[in-house]
Amino acid sequence: MSPRFSNGAQRAFIITPQRDQWFPEAARLTSMRGAQILFYPTAIGWHPSEREKYGEAHHSSWETIQRAHAVANGCYVAVTNRVGHEQPIGGDGIKFWGQSFITNTSGQIIAKAGVEEEQILVHEIDLATVDVTRTHWPFLRDRRIDAYGDLTKRLVD
């Protein structure tokens, strides 16, 4: 599991591996461990020939899943992503999406970077909002854990 950090006041954040950003289980487990902010460092983009056909749908899916983690777990989410084009010798490379962003506990984007230029996003957040959100939307409390045994299996027969 990813490292957990705390500022000494029981306020924790967790940095997850890039691949974990796609899975609700990783966000849920880190939230259950007390995370109030999930960080997803990312390097994701398109193969240049795929951008026109898949670009909007892929980017929308990537952004939506991160926002869903915030909603389902009542926490802030901060996602970083590279910008630019990385092209190896003899290959087409990858065009990174950029557009790093921060969501509030309801999944609304509260800060967003651009597509082409490197940026540092700074946004003030109120960690007390996490407790309020989790009280009013008690998704962690009201889970039906008796019905989720199959989640530990790769496939269900």
C-alpha positions in Angstrom: 0.0 0.0 0.0 1.1 3.6 -0.6 2.8 5.7 2.0 0.5 7.6 4.4 1.4 11.1 5.7 -0.1 13.1 8.5 0.4 16.6 9.7 0.1 15.5 13.3 -3.6 16.4 13.6 -5.0 13.2 12.3 -5.2 14.7 8.8 -3.8 12.2 6.4 -3.1 12.0 2.7 -2.0 9.1 0.6 0.0 9.1 -2.6 -1.1 6.2 -4.9 0.8 4.5 -7.8 -0.4 5.8 -11.2 -2.2 2.5 -12.1 -4.3 2.6 -8.9 -6.1 5.8 -10.2 -8.4 3.6 -12.3 -9.6 1.3 -9.5 -12.3 2.2 -6.9 -10.9 -0.3 -4.4 -7.6 1.6 -4.0 -9.4 4.8 -3.3 -11.8 3.1 -0.9 -9.0 1.4 1.0 -6.9 4.5 1.4 -10.0 6.5 2.5 -10.8 3.8 5.0 -7.3 4.2 6.4 -8.0 7.9 7.0 -6.9 9.6 3.8 -8.6 13.0 3.4 -6.7 13.8 0.2 -5.8 11.3 -2.5 -2.9 12.2 -4.7 -2.5 10.5 -8.1 0.7 11.3 -9.9 0.1 10.6 -13.6 1.9 10.5 -16.9 -1.0 9.8 -19.3 -1.7 10.9 -22.8 -2.4 9.8 -26.4 -0.4 8.2 -29.1 -0.5 11.0 -31.7 -2.5 9.0 -34.2 -5.2 8.2 -31.6 -5.9 11.7 -30.4 -8.5 12.6 -33.0 -10.5 9.4 -32.7 -10.2 8.7 -28.9 -8.9 11.9 -27.4 -12.0 13.4 -25.9 -13.5 10.1 -24.7 -10.3 8.9 -23.0 -9.6 12.2 -21.3 -13.2 12.5 -20.1 -13.0 8.9 -18.7 -9.7 9.7 -16.9 -11.2 12.9 -15.3 -14.5 11.3 -14.4 -12.9 8.3 -12.5 -10.8 10.7 -10.4 -13.9 12.9 -9.6 -15.8 9.7 -8.8 -13.2 8.8 -6.2 -13.8 12.1 -4.4 -17.6 11.6 -4.4 -17.6 7.9 -3.3 -15.0 8.5 -0.5 -15.9 12.1 0.6 -12.3 13.3 0.1 -10.3 15.7 -1.9 -8.4 14.4 -5.0 -5.4 16.0 -6.5 -4.2 14.6 -9.9 -1.0 15.6 -11.5 -0.2 15.0 -15.2 2.7 15.8 -17.5 2.5 18.1 -20.4 4.3 18.0 -23.7 5.3 15.5 -26.3 7.8 12.7 -25.6 9.1 11.2 -28.8 11.7 8.5 -28.8 14.1 8.1 -31.7 12.2 6.3 -34.5 8.8 6.4 -32.8 5.7 8.6 -32.6 5.9 9.0 -28.9 3.1 10.2 -26.6 1.3 13.6 -26.3 0.6 14.1 -22.6 -2.8 15.5 -21.6 -1.7 17.9 -18.9 -4.7 19.3 -17.2 -3.7 18.4 -13.6 -6.6 19.2 -11.3 -8.0 19.3 -7.8 -11.5 18.3 -6.8 -13.5 19.0 -3.7 -15.2 16.3 -1.7 -18.2 16.4 -4.0 -16.1 15.8 -7.1 -16.3 19.3 -8.5 -13.1 20.6 -10.0 -11.9 23.5 -8.0 -8.5 24.1 -9.7 -7.2 23.0 -13.1 -4.0 23.4 -15.1 -3.7 23.9 -18.8 -2.8 21.6 -21.6 0.5 22.9 -22.9 2.4 24.6 -20.2 3.8 23.3 -16.9 1.9 24.8 -14.0 1.9 24.5 -10.2 -1.6 24.4 -8.8 -2.2 25.8 -5.4 -5.6 25.9 -3.9 -6.7 26.3 -0.3 -8.8 23.5 1.1 -10.6 23.0 4.4 -10.0 19.5 5.7 -13.0 19.9 8.0 -15.1 19.6 4.9 -14.1 15.9 4.7 -15.8 15.2 8.0 -18.9 17.1 7.0 -19.2 15.3 3.6 -18.6 11.9 5.2 -21.4 12.6 7.8 -23.9 13.8 5.2 -23.0 11.3 2.6 -22.1 8.3 4.7 -20.8 6.0 2.0 -18.0 4.6 4.1 -20.4 3.9 7.0 -23.3 2.5 5.0 -21.4 0.0 2.8 -22.9 -3.5 2.6 -19.7 -5.3 3.4 -21.6 -8.5 3.8 -22.2 -8.4 0.0 -18.7 -7.7 -1.2 -16.8 -10.9 -0.6 -16.3 -11.5 -4.3 -14.2 -8.3 -4.6 -11.1 -10.3 -3.5 -11.5 -12.6 -6.6 -10.2 -11.9 -10.1 -13.5 -13.0 -11.7 -16.8 -14.2 -10.3 -18.3 -17.4 -11.7 
